[in-house]
């Protein structure tokens, strides 16, 4: 979250990817990985949402605008779907 707060989205993405890769390499099942990430994000959901929005809309490299907006749109739709279940 510190990298995100500093608007260093590339580093934040790398940290998240590393954490995910370590869980996979450790053989942690998908349902447990989901549970771990959910627990780790408790209480900082607004920061996470802001970070995701900033990643998709701020300082986006040329040519990636559509891809990032599409990604954030799909993420928001998925979250909305999950909240309806």
C-alpha positions in Angstrom: 0.0 0.0 0.0 2.9 2.3 0.6 4.0 2.1 -3.0 0.4 2.9 -4.1 0.3 5.9 -1.7 3.4 7.2 -3.3 1.8 6.8 -6.7 4.4 4.2 -7.7 1.9 1.9 -9.4 4.5 -0.2 -11.2 6.2 -1.1 -7.9 2.8 -1.8 -6.2 2.0 -4.1 -9.1 5.3 -5.9 -8.7 4.8 -6.4 -5.0 1.3 -7.8 -5.5 2.6 -10.1 -8.2 5.4 -11.3 -6.0 3.1 -12.0 -3.1 0.8 -13.9 -5.5 3.7 -15.9 -7.0 5.0 -16.8 -3.6 1.6 -18.2 -2.5 1.3 -20.2 -5.7 4.9 -21.5 -5.4 4.2 -22.5 -1.8 1.3 -24.6 -3.0 -1.4 -22.6 -1.3 -4.8 -23.6 -2.8 -6.7 -20.9 -4.7 -9.5 -20.7 -2.0 -6.8 -20.1 0.7 -5.0 -17.5 -1.5 -8.3 -15.7 -1.9 -8.9 -15.8 1.9 -5.4 -14.5 2.6 -5.8 -11.6 0.2 -9.2 -10.7 1.6 -7.9 -10.7 5.2 -4.9 -8.6 4.2 -7.1 -6.0 2.6 -9.6 -5.7 5.4 -9.8 -2.1 6.6 -8.0 -0.6 3.6 -10.6 -1.2 0.9 -11.0 2.5 0.1 -7.2 2.8 -0.4 -7.2 -0.3 -2.7 -10.1 1.1 -4.7 -8.3 4.4 -5.1 -5.1 2.7 -6.1 -6.9 0.6 -8.7 -8.7 3.7 -10.1 -5.4 5.7 -10.2 -3.6 2.8 -11.9 -6.3 2.8 -14.6 -6.6 6.6 -15.1 -3.4 8.4 -14.0 -0.1 8.6 -15.9 -1.1 5.7 -18.1 1.5 5.0 -20.8 0.5 5.9 -24.3 -1.4 3.0 -26.0 -2.6 1.4 -22.7 -5.5 3.7 -22.0 -8.2 1.4 -23.4 -6.6 -1.7 -21.8 -6.5 -0.2 -18.3 -10.0 1.3 -18.5 -11.3 -2.0 -19.7 -9.5 -3.8 -16.8 -11.0 -1.4 -14.2 -14.4 -1.6 -15.7 -14.4 -5.5 -15.6 -13.1 -5.4 -12.0 -15.9 -3.0 -11.0 -18.5 -5.2 -12.8 -17.1 -8.3 -11.1 -17.3 -6.7 -7.6 -20.8 -5.6 -8.3 -21.8 -9.1 -9.4 -20.2 -10.6 -6.2 -22.1 -8.1 -4.0 -25.4 -9.2 -5.6 -24.8 -12.9 -4.7 
